[in-house]
Amino acid sequence: MAARLAHAVIDRDTFQALRRALPAATKACLQETFGISETTWVKLRDGRPVKQATLERLLERYRRVCGETERRAA
């Protein structure tokens, strides 16, 4: 029997922060900015669980995007 993968959800405030950092909610932009599919984005939007590893990758990319934005503003 295969081991079950860990899943996680994000809260509404976190989703809104991700949305603000996203230039456009298109397949190409989601993949380029956060490394996720449109299906994963819809799951996050709807409060449904996604794989823990996917969420960690997304949040790491979000931190990088926010860091780049702050550096440009300075």
C-alpha distance (Angstrom), angle and dihedral (degrees) to the residues before:
residue distance angle dihedral
M1 . . .
A2 3.81 . .
A3 3.79 120.4 .
R4 3.78 115.1 -106.2
L5 3.79 115.8 -111.7
A6 3.79 117.9 -124.1
H7 3.79 115.9 -110.0
A8 3.79 132.3 -164.8
V9 3.80 141.0 -175.7
I10 3.80 131.6 -148.2
D11 3.78 128.7 -137.1
R12 3.81 124.3 -112.5
D13 3.83 94.0 -103.6
T14 3.80 91.8 54.2
F15 3.80 90.8 48.9
Q16 3.81 90.7 51.0
A17 3.81 90.6 50.8
L18 3.82 89.7 51.6
R19 3.80 90.3 48.6
R20 3.81 92.0 52.1
A21 3.82 90.3 53.0
L22 3.81 92.5 50.5
P23 3.83 114.9 91.5
A24 3.84 91.3 -153.0
A25 3.81 135.9 -6.7
T26 3.80 94.6 -122.3
K27 3.80 128.6 128.0
A28 3.79 91.4 -111.9
C29 3.81 94.9 46.6
L30 3.81 93.4 46.6
Q31 3.79 90.5 51.8
E32 3.80 95.1 43.7
T33 3.82 96.9 43.6
F34 3.80 103.9 35.6
G35 3.82 105.3 9.3
I36 3.82 93.1 -121.2
S37 3.79 135.9 120.7
E38 3.78 126.8 -115.4
T39 3.82 87.9 -110.2
T40 3.81 90.8 58.2
W41 3.82 90.2 47.5
V42 3.81 91.1 53.3
K43 3.81 90.8 49.1
L44 3.81 90.4 51.8
R45 3.80 91.3 46.7
D46 3.79 91.4 50.8
G47 3.82 94.0 47.0
R48 3.81 93.3 -112.8
P49 3.81 122.5 143.6
V50 3.80 123.2 -94.8
K51 3.79 129.5 -173.7
Q52 3.79 112.8 -72.1
A53 3.81 91.4 -129.5
T54 3.81 90.7 53.5
L55 3.79 91.7 49.9
E56 3.81 91.7 48.7
R57 3.82 90.9 50.9
L58 3.80 90.7 48.0
L59 3.81 93.5 49.8
E60 3.81 91.9 47.2
R61 3.80 90.4 53.1
Y62 3.81 89.7 45.7
R63 3.82 89.9 55.2
R64 3.81 89.8 50.3
V65 3.81 92.1 49.1
C66 3.81 91.3 49.4
G67 3.80 91.3 47.6
E68 3.80 91.7 51.6
T69 3.80 90.8 48.4
E70 3.82 91.6 51.3
R71 3.81 92.2 48.5
R72 3.81 91.5 51.1
A73 3.81 91.7 49.8
A74 3.81 92.6 52.0
